Amino acid sequence: MTLQALNNVTSQLSHIVSSINVEPVSYILVTIGFALLLIIIISGVIYGLVKVAKAVPSMSTKEFLLFLVIIAVFLVVLGILLP
């Protein structure tokens, strides 16, 4: 008799759990994960820009020109890849 009662309770619980749609929760978790990754990437870029802004005044002329060449090459490559 107790096994039958246990079977009834577990079947009712499994029916309730199977009726819950878990898919929207997974979409929310994936969205939160991507948002966290985006925040980490943006903060890394900002940190890098601050480090570069602090380093530019102490650069020699040769280093500064090399820095400008790297920026120019990056912009040209970006301009080629975007269209």
A tleap script that builds the chain and sets N, CA, C and O, in Angstrom:
source leaprc.protein.ff14SB
mol = sequence {
  NMET THR LEU GLN ALA LEU ASN ASN VAL THR
  SER GLN LEU SER HIE ILE VAL SER SER ILE
  ASN VAL GLU PRO VAL SER TYR ILE LEU VAL
  THR ILE GLY PHE ALA LEU LEU LEU ILE ILE
  ILE ILE SER GLY VAL ILE TYR GLY LEU VAL
  LYS VAL ALA LYS ALA VAL PRO SER MET SER
  THR LYS GLU PHE LEU LEU PHE LEU VAL ILE
  ILE ALA VAL PHE LEU VAL VAL LEU GLY ILE
  LEU LEU CPRO
}
set mol.1.N position { 0.810 -1.192 0.000 }
set mol.1.CA position { 0.000 0.000 0.000 }
set mol.1.C position { 0.859 1.263 0.000 }
set mol.1.O position { 0.516 2.233 -0.677 }
set mol.2.N position { 1.953 1.274 0.735 }
set mol.2.CA position { 2.793 2.465 0.768 }
set mol.2.C position { 3.517 2.677 -0.556 }
set mol.2.O position { 3.751 3.820 -0.948 }
set mol.3.N position { 3.873 1.607 -1.248 }
set mol.3.CA position { 4.506 1.764 -2.557 }
set mol.3.C position { 3.544 2.386 -3.559 }
set mol.3.O position { 3.957 3.177 -4.406 }
set mol.4.N position { 2.290 2.041 -3.471 }
set mol.4.CA position { 1.285 2.623 -4.356 }
set mol.4.C position { 1.116 4.116 -4.055 }
set mol.4.O position { 0.983 4.920 -4.978 }
set mol.5.N position { 1.120 4.486 -2.788 }
set mol.5.CA position { 1.000 5.902 -2.412 }
set mol.5.C position { 2.226 6.674 -2.897 }
set mol.5.O position { 2.108 7.788 -3.408 }
set mol.6.N position { 3.401 6.070 -2.732 }
set mol.6.CA position { 4.623 6.712 -3.210 }
set mol.6.C position { 4.598 6.886 -4.731 }
set mol.6.O position { 5.029 7.914 -5.254 }
set mol.7.N position { 4.098 5.884 -5.420 }
set mol.7.CA position { 3.980 5.957 -6.872 }
set mol.7.C position { 3.025 7.074 -7.279 }
set mol.7.O position { 3.303 7.806 -8.229 }
set mol.8.N position { 1.913 7.213 -6.577 }
set mol.8.CA position { 0.942 8.276 -6.896 }
set mol.8.C position { 1.566 9.661 -6.688 }
set mol.8.O position { 1.415 10.553 -7.523 }
set mol.9.N position { 2.260 9.824 -5.573 }
set mol.9.CA position { 2.859 11.127 -5.278 }
set mol.9.C position { 3.939 11.458 -6.299 }
set mol.9.O position { 3.971 12.577 -6.811 }
set mol.10.N position { 4.820 10.516 -6.606 }
set mol.10.CA position { 5.891 10.795 -7.566 }
set mol.10.C position { 5.351 11.038 -8.968 }
set mol.10.O position { 5.896 11.863 -9.701 }
set mol.11.N position { 4.301 10.343 -9.352 }
set mol.11.CA position { 3.733 10.572 -10.680 }
set mol.11.C position { 3.085 11.946 -10.755 }
set mol.11.O position { 3.157 12.608 -11.790 }
set mol.12.N position { 2.456 12.379 -9.676 }
set mol.12.CA position { 1.864 13.725 -9.668 }
set mol.12.C position { 2.955 14.797 -9.713 }
set mol.12.O position { 2.828 15.796 -10.421 }
set mol.13.N position { 4.026 14.577 -8.950 }
set mol.13.CA position { 5.124 15.545 -8.963 }
set mol.13.C position { 5.809 15.598 -10.326 }
set mol.13.O position { 6.141 16.681 -10.809 }
set mol.14.N position { 6.018 14.459 -10.941 }
set mol.14.CA position { 6.655 14.449 -12.258 }
set mol.14.C position { 5.760 15.104 -13.299 }
set mol.14.O position { 6.258 15.733 -14.233 }
set mol.15.N position { 4.443 14.965 -13.152 }
set mol.15.CA position { 3.509 15.617 -14.073 }
set mol.15.C position { 3.578 17.135 -13.912 }
set mol.15.O position { 3.524 17.866 -14.901 }
set mol.16.N position { 3.697 17.610 -12.668 }
set mol.16.CA position { 3.791 19.047 -12.419 }
set mol.16.C position { 5.110 19.594 -12.971 }
set mol.16.O position { 5.126 20.651 -13.601 }
set mol.17.N position { 6.207 18.885 -12.739 }
set mol.17.CA position { 7.522 19.346 -13.210 }
set mol.17.C position { 7.595 19.322 -14.732 }
set mol.17.O position { 8.196 20.214 -15.330 }
set mol.18.N position { 7.000 18.329 -15.365 }
set mol.18.CA position { 7.071 18.254 -16.825 }
set mol.18.C position { 6.203 19.314 -17.495 }
set mol.18.O position { 6.428 19.650 -18.657 }
set mol.19.N position { 5.215 19.843 -16.775 }
set mol.19.CA position { 4.375 20.874 -17.375 }
set mol.19.C position { 5.027 22.252 -17.337 }
set mol.19.O position { 4.569 23.165 -18.023 }
set mol.20.N position { 6.097 22.422 -16.542 }
set mol.20.CA position { 6.797 23.704 -16.470 }
set mol.20.C position { 7.683 23.840 -17.709 }
set mol.20.O position { 8.447 22.936 -18.048 }
set mol.21.N position { 7.566 24.973 -18.364 }
set mol.21.CA position { 8.381 25.226 -19.554 }
set mol.21.C position { 9.694 25.868 -19.123 }
set mol.21.O position { 9.700 27.003 -18.646 }
set mol.22.N position { 10.792 25.164 -19.284 }
set mol.22.CA position { 12.098 25.621 -18.820 }
set mol.22.C position { 12.820 26.427 -19.901 }
set mol.22.O position { 13.837 27.056 -19.606 }
set mol.23.N position { 12.340 26.428 -21.112 }
set mol.23.CA position { 13.028 27.061 -22.222 }
set mol.23.C position { 13.238 28.569 -22.020 }
set mol.23.O position { 14.346 29.044 -22.269 }
set mol.24.N position { 12.237 29.347 -21.583 }
set mol.24.CA position { 12.486 30.781 -21.383 }
set mol.24.C position { 13.567 31.051 -20.331 }
set mol.24.O position { 14.310 32.026 -20.445 }
set mol.25.N position { 13.657 30.205 -19.324 }
set mol.25.CA position { 14.693 30.389 -18.306 }
set mol.25.C position { 16.073 30.224 -18.938 }
set mol.25.O position { 16.991 30.981 -18.621 }
set mol.26.N position { 16.226 29.254 -19.816 }
set mol.26.CA position { 17.532 29.051 -20.460 }
set mol.26.C position { 17.873 30.236 -21.359 }
set mol.26.O position { 19.033 30.642 -21.431 }
set mol.27.N position { 16.878 30.792 -22.046 }
set mol.27.CA position { 17.145 31.978 -22.868 }
set mol.27.C position { 17.594 33.150 -22.007 }
set mol.27.O position { 18.494 33.896 -22.392 }
set mol.28.N position { 16.978 33.313 -20.856 }
set mol.28.CA position { 17.345 34.402 -19.956 }
set mol.28.C position { 18.771 34.205 -19.451 }
set mol.28.O position { 19.543 35.163 -19.396 }
set mol.29.N position { 19.132 32.972 -19.080 }
set mol.29.CA position { 20.483 32.706 -18.585 }
set mol.29.C position { 21.534 32.931 -19.663 }
set mol.29.O position { 22.606 33.467 -19.380 }
set mol.30.N position { 21.241 32.527 -20.894 }
set mol.30.CA position { 22.181 32.759 -22.001 }
set mol.30.C position { 22.327 34.258 -22.259 }
set mol.30.O position { 23.434 34.739 -22.504 }
set mol.31.N position { 21.229 34.993 -22.206 }
set mol.31.CA position { 21.276 36.436 -22.411 }
set mol.31.C position { 22.104 37.108 -21.325 }
set mol.31.O position { 22.905 37.995 -21.617 }
set mol.32.N position { 21.920 36.694 -20.078 }
set mol.32.CA position { 22.711 37.254 -18.980 }
set mol.32.C position { 24.188 36.931 -19.170 }
set mol.32.O position { 25.044 37.779 -18.919 }
set mol.33.N position { 24.495 35.714 -19.609 }
set mol.33.CA position { 25.884 35.337 -19.861 }
set mol.33.C position { 26.523 36.188 -20.941 }
set mol.33.O position { 27.653 36.650 -20.784 }
set mol.34.N position { 25.800 36.400 -22.046 }
set mol.34.CA position { 26.342 37.238 -23.117 }
set mol.34.C position { 26.486 38.684 -22.661 }
set mol.34.O position { 27.440 39.360 -23.046 }
set mol.35.N position { 25.548 39.168 -21.844 }
set mol.35.CA position { 25.655 40.535 -21.324 }
set mol.35.C position { 26.892 40.682 -20.440 }
set mol.35.O position { 27.592 41.692 -20.512 }
set mol.36.N position { 27.160 39.680 -19.612 }
set mol.36.CA position { 28.366 39.724 -18.773 }
set mol.36.C position { 29.633 39.708 -19.618 }
set mol.36.O position { 30.576 40.448 -19.336 }
set mol.37.N position { 29.662 38.871 -20.654 }
set mol.37.CA position { 30.822 38.851 -21.549 }
set mol.37.C position { 31.024 40.196 -22.240 }
set mol.37.O position { 32.154 40.661 -22.388 }
set mol.38.N position { 29.928 40.816 -22.662 }
set mol.38.CA position { 30.008 42.121 -23.317 }
set mol.38.C position { 30.538 43.176 -22.354 }
set mol.38.O position { 31.354 44.014 -22.736 }
set mol.39.N position { 30.077 43.135 -21.107 }
set mol.39.CA position { 30.558 44.088 -20.098 }
set mol.39.C position { 32.042 43.893 -19.845 }
set mol.39.O position { 32.779 44.870 -19.711 }
set mol.40.N position { 32.491 42.642 -19.778 }
set mol.40.CA position { 33.906 42.364 -19.552 }
set mol.40.C position { 34.745 42.867 -20.727 }
set mol.40.O position { 35.808 43.454 -20.521 }
set mol.41.N position { 34.278 42.643 -21.953 }
set mol.41.CA position { 35.021 43.104 -23.129 }
set mol.41.C position { 35.088 44.625 -23.172 }
set mol.41.O position { 36.146 45.192 -23.441 }
set mol.42.N position { 33.965 45.288 -22.907 }
set mol.42.CA position { 33.943 46.755 -22.926 }
set mol.42.C position { 34.849 47.331 -21.845 }
set mol.42.O position { 35.570 48.299 -22.086 }
set mol.43.N position { 34.814 46.736 -20.652 }
set mol.43.CA position { 35.676 47.245 -19.584 }
set mol.43.C position { 37.151 47.011 -19.910 }
set mol.43.O position { 37.994 47.835 -19.556 }
set mol.44.N position { 37.475 45.911 -20.575 }
set mol.44.CA position { 38.851 45.673 -21.001 }
set mol.44.C position { 39.315 46.687 -22.027 }
set mol.44.O position { 40.456 47.148 -21.975 }
set mol.45.N position { 38.446 47.037 -22.956 }
set mol.45.CA position { 38.790 48.045 -23.961 }
set mol.45.C position { 39.000 49.403 -23.296 }
set mol.45.O position { 39.951 50.114 -23.622 }
set mol.46.N position { 38.117 49.762 -22.367 }
set mol.46.CA position { 38.264 51.045 -21.668 }
set mol.46.C position { 39.561 51.069 -20.863 }
set mol.46.O position { 40.270 52.075 -20.843 }
set mol.47.N position { 39.865 49.953 -20.199 }
set mol.47.CA position { 41.119 49.868 -19.432 }
set mol.47.C position { 42.325 50.033 -20.353 }
set mol.47.O position { 43.271 50.744 -20.015 }
set mol.48.N position { 42.295 49.387 -21.502 }
set mol.48.CA position { 43.388 49.519 -22.461 }
set mol.48.C position { 43.535 50.935 -22.976 }
set mol.48.O position { 44.653 51.428 -23.125 }
set mol.49.N position { 42.411 51.604 -23.252 }
set mol.49.CA position { 42.475 52.983 -23.730 }
set mol.49.C position { 43.044 53.929 -22.674 }
set mol.49.O position { 43.780 54.862 -22.996 }
set mol.50.N position { 42.697 53.678 -21.408 }
set mol.50.CA position { 43.247 54.506 -20.334 }
set mol.50.C position { 44.752 54.292 -20.218 }
set mol.50.O position { 45.507 55.246 -20.035 }
set mol.51.N position { 45.187 53.030 -20.324 }
set mol.51.CA position { 46.628 52.746 -20.260 }
set mol.51.C position { 47.367 53.426 -21.421 }
set mol.51.O position { 48.454 53.971 -21.232 }
set mol.52.N position { 46.775 53.391 -22.619 }
set mol.52.CA position { 47.405 54.032 -23.780 }
set mol.52.C position { 47.438 55.547 -23.592 }
set mol.52.O position { 48.433 56.193 -23.922 }
set mol.53.N position { 46.354 56.115 -23.064 }
set mol.53.CA position { 46.312 57.568 -22.862 }
set mol.53.C position { 47.367 58.006 -21.851 }
set mol.53.O position { 47.921 59.098 -21.968 }
set mol.54.N position { 47.645 57.162 -20.864 }
set mol.54.CA position { 48.697 57.495 -19.894 }
set mol.54.C position { 50.086 57.296 -20.490 }
set mol.54.O position { 51.033 57.968 -20.081 }
set mol.55.N position { 50.223 56.391 -21.443 }
set mol.55.CA position { 51.537 56.082 -22.010 }
set mol.55.C position { 51.939 57.048 -23.118 }
set mol.55.O position { 53.131 57.220 -23.370 }
set mol.56.N position { 50.975 57.684 -23.788 }
set mol.56.CA position { 51.290 58.549 -24.939 }
set mol.56.C position { 52.197 59.725 -24.557 }
set mol.56.O position { 53.147 59.992 -25.292 }
set mol.57.N position { 51.964 60.437 -23.462 }
set mol.57.CA position { 52.863 61.578 -23.167 }
set mol.57.C position { 54.312 61.179 -22.919 }
set mol.57.O position { 55.216 61.980 -23.159 }
set mol.58.N position { 54.551 59.969 -22.447 }
set mol.58.CA position { 55.926 59.561 -22.163 }
set mol.58.C position { 56.591 58.844 -23.337 }
set mol.58.O position { 57.723 58.376 -23.213 }
set mol.59.N position { 55.896 58.754 -24.481 }
set mol.59.CA position { 56.478 58.080 -25.654 }
set mol.59.C position { 57.478 58.980 -26.354 }
set mol.59.O position { 57.373 60.206 -26.344 }
set mol.60.N position { 58.459 58.315 -26.967 }
set mol.60.CA position { 59.376 59.075 -27.829 }
set mol.60.C position { 58.675 59.318 -29.166 }
set mol.60.O position { 57.598 58.776 -29.418 }
set mol.61.N position { 59.284 60.122 -30.006 }
set mol.61.CA position { 58.689 60.441 -31.306 }
set mol.61.C position { 58.546 59.188 -32.159 }
set mol.61.O position { 57.531 58.998 -32.829 }
set mol.62.N position { 59.556 58.341 -32.133 }
set mol.62.CA position { 59.524 57.108 -32.923 }
set mol.62.C position { 58.398 56.184 -32.453 }
set mol.62.O position { 57.670 55.620 -33.269 }
set mol.63.N position { 58.262 56.036 -31.135 }
set mol.63.CA position { 57.184 55.186 -30.604 }
set mol.63.C position { 55.807 55.759 -30.941 }
set mol.63.O position { 54.878 55.015 -31.254 }
set mol.64.N position { 55.681 57.096 -30.873 }
set mol.64.CA position { 54.409 57.723 -31.176 }
set mol.64.C position { 54.042 57.537 -32.644 }
set mol.64.O position { 52.882 57.273 -32.960 }
set mol.65.N position { 55.016 57.670 -33.546 }
set mol.65.CA position { 54.741 57.453 -34.964 }
set mol.65.C position { 54.362 55.996 -35.237 }
set mol.65.O position { 53.476 55.726 -36.048 }
set mol.66.N position { 55.025 55.065 -34.565 }
set mol.66.CA position { 54.670 53.652 -34.700 }
set mol.66.C position { 53.245 53.404 -34.202 }
set mol.66.O position { 52.490 52.638 -34.802 }
set mol.67.N position { 52.895 54.054 -33.111 }
set mol.67.CA position { 51.533 53.957 -32.576 }
set mol.67.C position { 50.516 54.467 -33.588 }
set mol.67.O position { 49.478 53.837 -33.795 }
set mol.68.N position { 50.804 55.608 -34.224 }
set mol.68.CA position { 49.899 56.158 -35.238 }
set mol.68.C position { 49.801 55.248 -36.460 }
set mol.68.O position { 48.725 55.116 -37.042 }
set mol.69.N position { 50.902 54.622 -36.854 }
set mol.69.CA position { 50.889 53.690 -37.985 }
set mol.69.C position { 50.016 52.483 -37.658 }
set mol.69.O position { 49.249 52.024 -38.504 }
set mol.70.N position { 50.127 51.971 -36.441 }
set mol.70.CA position { 49.299 50.826 -36.038 }
set mol.70.C position { 47.824 51.196 -36.069 }
set mol.70.O position { 46.995 50.411 -36.529 }
set mol.71.N position { 47.489 52.393 -35.579 }
set mol.71.CA position { 46.086 52.845 -35.624 }
set mol.71.C position { 45.624 52.972 -37.071 }
set mol.71.O position { 44.504 52.578 -37.398 }
set mol.72.N position { 46.470 53.517 -37.941 }
set mol.72.CA position { 46.098 53.690 -39.347 }
set mol.72.C position { 45.871 52.347 -40.026 }
set mol.72.O position { 44.905 52.187 -40.772 }
set mol.73.N position { 46.751 51.379 -39.776 }
set mol.73.CA position { 46.586 50.052 -40.369 }
set mol.73.C position { 45.311 49.397 -39.862 }
set mol.73.O position { 44.584 48.772 -40.634 }
set mol.74.N position { 45.035 49.535 -38.568 }
set mol.74.CA position { 43.804 48.979 -38.005 }
set mol.74.C position { 42.574 49.589 -38.669 }
set mol.74.O position { 41.633 48.869 -39.002 }
set mol.75.N position { 42.570 50.902 -38.864 }
set mol.75.CA position { 41.421 51.554 -39.496 }
set mol.75.C position { 41.258 51.141 -40.953 }
set mol.75.O position { 40.134 50.974 -41.426 }
set mol.76.N position { 42.371 50.975 -41.670 }
set mol.76.CA position { 42.292 50.527 -43.072 }
set mol.76.C position { 41.723 49.111 -43.143 }
set mol.76.O position { 40.851 48.832 -43.967 }
set mol.77.N position { 42.210 48.223 -42.288 }
set mol.77.CA position { 41.710 46.848 -42.275 }
set mol.77.C position { 40.237 46.833 -41.895 }
set mol.77.O position { 39.451 46.099 -42.494 }
set mol.78.N position { 39.860 47.623 -40.920 }
set mol.78.CA position { 38.452 47.705 -40.519 }
set mol.78.C position { 37.589 48.241 -41.654 }
set mol.78.O position { 36.477 47.762 -41.875 }
set mol.79.N position { 38.105 49.237 -42.374 }
set mol.79.CA position { 37.373 49.782 -43.519 }
set mol.79.C position { 37.217 48.778 -44.648 }
set mol.79.O position { 36.216 48.807 -45.364 }
set mol.80.N position { 38.180 47.899 -44.818 }
set mol.80.CA position { 38.084 46.868 -45.853 }
set mol.80.C position { 37.103 45.776 -45.465 }
set mol.80.O position { 36.357 45.279 -46.309 }
set mol.81.N position { 37.101 45.401 -44.191 }
set mol.81.CA position { 36.262 44.298 -43.733 }
set mol.81.C position { 34.794 44.671 -43.541 }
set mol.81.O position { 33.923 43.811 -43.672 }
set mol.82.N position { 34.505 45.917 -43.239 }
set mol.82.CA position { 33.121 46.299 -42.962 }
set mol.82.C position { 32.168 46.175 -44.152 }
set mol.82.O position { 31.078 45.627 -43.982 }
set mol.83.N position { 32.517 46.648 -45.332 }
set mol.83.CA position { 31.544 46.528 -46.439 }
set mol.83.C position { 31.399 45.089 -46.851 }
set mol.83.O position { 30.631 44.781 -47.762 }
savepdb mol mol.pdb
quit
